[in-house]
Amino acid sequence: MKKPSPRYIFPSAISGADIKEVRARLGMSQRKFAVFAGVSKPTVERWEATESPITGPIVPLVTMIMSNPGIALRMVLPENSLRIRLYYMYESFVCTVIDVDDTTRRVEIRNYTDNLMLRAFGANTEPSYDEYQEFLESRCFPRTRDKIKLELARLDIPFYDPFLIIEKTEGRMADDKFYIRIERN
């Protein structure tokens, strides 16, 4: 017997007033809400001006925010005051943002998932610089790899440096959906 599809409590449509209310709760302009919702500013303007019911993917988003406005704040990406930002990704999802300054050996992280298995440092929310270095090395081939000089030459890297390796490989491993994107400040 086929299991029935789950049903959800989301309304089938929302109103322009609902969009305005959510924007007000979040303290967002139409432009900022458009960026948040992944639509254009004219789309937000049209939604708020219409008398017709609004349907589509915006309905569950607005419904969830109305019941839990803090969820949007948890997704804010803070400014990076350090030199390097790494995005620890699982498929297309950002799991952990890691800001680093190698000169001062300072590391700051922000997790975007409650799933400890998807976080860069698991339950550790304040990793040390040494723990950051260990994390980088865990996303590379090992120092003891056979014929490592050939692999480094293939990557055009003069010596074993986990950060340089990750810059070239994104820290991708076989049969693994994790990777790392790097931004320099």
C-alpha positions as CSV (number, residue, x, y, z in Angstrom):
1,M,0.0,0.0,0.0
2,K,1.4,3.4,-1.0
3,K,2.0,5.8,1.9
4,P,0.0,9.0,1.4
5,S,1.9,12.2,0.7
6,P,2.3,14.4,3.7
7,R,0.0,17.4,4.1
8,Y,1.1,20.8,5.3
9,I,-0.7,23.5,7.2
10,F,0.5,26.3,4.8
11,P,-2.3,28.3,3.3
12,S,-2.8,28.0,-0.4
13,A,-2.4,31.8,-0.9
14,I,-1.4,34.9,1.0
15,S,-2.2,38.6,0.5
16,G,-0.1,41.7,-0.2
17,A,-0.8,42.7,3.4
18,D,0.8,39.5,4.6
19,I,4.0,40.4,2.6
20,K,4.0,43.9,4.0
21,E,3.6,42.5,7.6
22,V,6.5,40.1,7.2
23,R,8.7,42.8,5.8
24,A,7.8,45.1,8.7
25,R,8.6,42.3,11.2
26,L,11.9,41.7,9.6
27,G,12.6,45.5,9.3
28,M,13.4,45.1,5.6
29,S,12.9,47.5,2.7
30,Q,11.2,46.1,-0.4
31,R,14.7,45.8,-2.0
32,K,16.1,43.9,1.0
33,F,13.1,41.6,1.1
34,A,13.4,40.9,-2.6
35,V,17.1,39.8,-2.1
36,F,16.0,37.7,0.8
37,A,13.1,36.0,-1.1
38,G,15.2,35.6,-4.3
39,V,12.9,37.8,-6.4
40,S,13.1,41.2,-8.0
41,K,12.0,44.4,-6.3
42,P,9.2,44.9,-8.8
43,T,7.9,41.5,-7.9
44,V,7.7,42.6,-4.2
45,E,6.0,45.8,-5.3
46,R,3.5,43.9,-7.4
47,W,2.8,41.5,-4.6
48,E,2.1,44.3,-2.1
49,A,-0.1,46.3,-4.5
50,T,-2.3,43.4,-5.7
51,E,-5.7,42.6,-4.4
52,S,-5.4,39.1,-5.8
53,P,-4.2,36.1,-3.8
54,I,-0.5,35.4,-4.0
55,T,0.5,31.8,-4.6
56,G,3.8,29.9,-5.2
57,P,7.0,29.3,-3.2
58,I,6.6,32.6,-1.3
59,V,3.6,31.2,0.6
60,P,5.5,28.7,2.8
61,L,8.4,31.2,3.2
62,V,6.1,33.9,4.5
63,T,4.1,31.5,6.6
64,M,7.3,30.2,8.3
65,I,8.6,33.7,8.9
66,M,5.2,34.8,10.4
67,S,5.4,32.0,12.9
68,N,9.1,32.3,13.5
69,P,10.7,35.7,12.5
70,G,14.0,34.7,14.1
71,I,14.6,32.2,11.3
72,A,15.4,35.0,8.9
73,L,17.9,36.6,11.3
74,R,19.7,33.3,11.7
75,M,20.4,33.3,7.9
76,V,22.1,36.7,7.9
77,L,25.7,36.6,6.7
78,P,27.8,38.9,8.9
79,E,30.4,41.3,7.6
80,N,33.8,39.8,7.3
81,S,36.4,41.8,9.3
82,L,39.1,39.2,8.8
83,R,41.2,38.5,5.7
84,I,39.7,35.3,4.4
85,R,36.2,33.8,4.4
86,L,35.6,30.1,3.7
87,Y,32.2,28.7,3.0
88,Y,31.9,25.1,4.1
89,M,29.3,23.7,1.7
90,Y,27.1,20.6,1.5
91,E,25.8,20.3,-2.0
92,S,24.4,23.9,-2.6
93,F,23.9,24.7,1.1
94,V,26.2,26.8,3.3
95,C,26.8,24.9,6.5
96,T,29.5,26.9,8.2
97,V,31.1,30.3,7.4
98,I,34.7,30.5,8.6
99,D,36.4,33.9,8.8
100,V,40.2,33.7,9.3
101,D,43.2,36.0,9.8
102,D,46.4,34.0,9.4
103,T,48.5,36.9,10.7
104,T,46.8,37.1,14.1
105,R,45.8,33.4,14.1
106,R,42.1,34.5,14.6
107,V,39.2,32.3,13.6
108,E,35.5,33.1,13.8
109,I,32.7,30.8,12.6
110,R,29.0,30.9,12.1
111,N,27.0,27.7,11.6
112,Y,23.9,27.8,9.4
113,T,22.7,24.3,10.3
114,D,21.8,22.6,13.5
115,N,23.0,19.3,12.1
116,L,26.3,18.6,13.8
117,M,27.3,16.2,11.1
118,L,27.1,19.0,8.5
119,R,29.1,21.6,10.5
120,A,32.8,22.2,9.8
121,F,33.7,21.8,13.4
122,G,30.8,19.7,14.7
123,A,29.7,20.9,18.2
124,N,32.8,23.2,18.5
125,T,31.6,26.8,18.0
126,E,34.9,28.5,18.9
127,P,37.6,26.6,17.1
128,S,41.2,27.5,17.7
129,Y,43.6,28.4,14.9
130,D,45.2,25.0,15.3
131,E,41.8,23.3,15.0
132,Y,41.2,25.3,11.8
133,Q,44.5,24.1,10.4
134,E,43.5,20.5,11.2
135,F,40.1,21.0,9.5
136,L,41.9,22.3,6.4
137,E,44.2,19.3,6.3
138,S,41.2,17.0,6.8
139,R,39.8,18.3,3.4
140,C,43.1,17.5,1.5
141,F,45.0,14.5,0.5
142,P,47.3,13.5,3.4
143,R,50.9,14.7,3.7
144,T,52.1,11.1,3.7
145,R,50.4,10.3,0.3
146,D,52.5,8.2,-2.0
147,K,54.0,10.3,-4.8
148,I,52.8,13.6,-3.2
149,K,55.3,15.7,-5.2
150,L,53.7,14.6,-8.4
151,E,50.2,15.6,-7.1
152,L,51.5,18.9,-5.9
153,A,53.2,19.5,-9.3
154,R,49.9,18.7,-11.0
155,L,48.2,21.3,-8.9
156,D,51.1,23.8,-9.5
157,I,51.7,24.1,-5.8
158,P,55.4,24.3,-4.7
159,F,55.0,22.6,-1.3
160,Y,52.3,20.9,0.9
161,D,50.0,23.6,2.1
162,P,46.4,22.6,2.9
163,F,45.0,26.1,2.1
164,L,46.7,26.2,-1.3
165,I,45.4,22.7,-2.0
166,I,41.9,23.7,-1.1
167,E,42.1,26.8,-3.3
168,K,42.8,24.5,-6.2
169,T,40.5,21.5,-5.3
170,E,37.8,23.2,-3.2
171,G,38.6,20.5,-0.7
172,R,36.5,18.1,-2.6
173,M,36.9,14.4,-1.7
174,A,35.8,11.3,-3.6
175,D,32.2,10.3,-2.9
176,D,31.7,13.4,-0.7
177,K,29.2,16.2,-1.2
178,F,31.2,18.7,0.9
179,Y,33.4,21.4,-0.5
180,I,34.9,24.8,0.4
181,R,34.5,28.1,-1.4
182,I,37.1,30.8,-0.5
183,E,36.8,34.6,-0.6
184,R,39.6,37.0,0.2
185,N,38.8,40.3,1.9
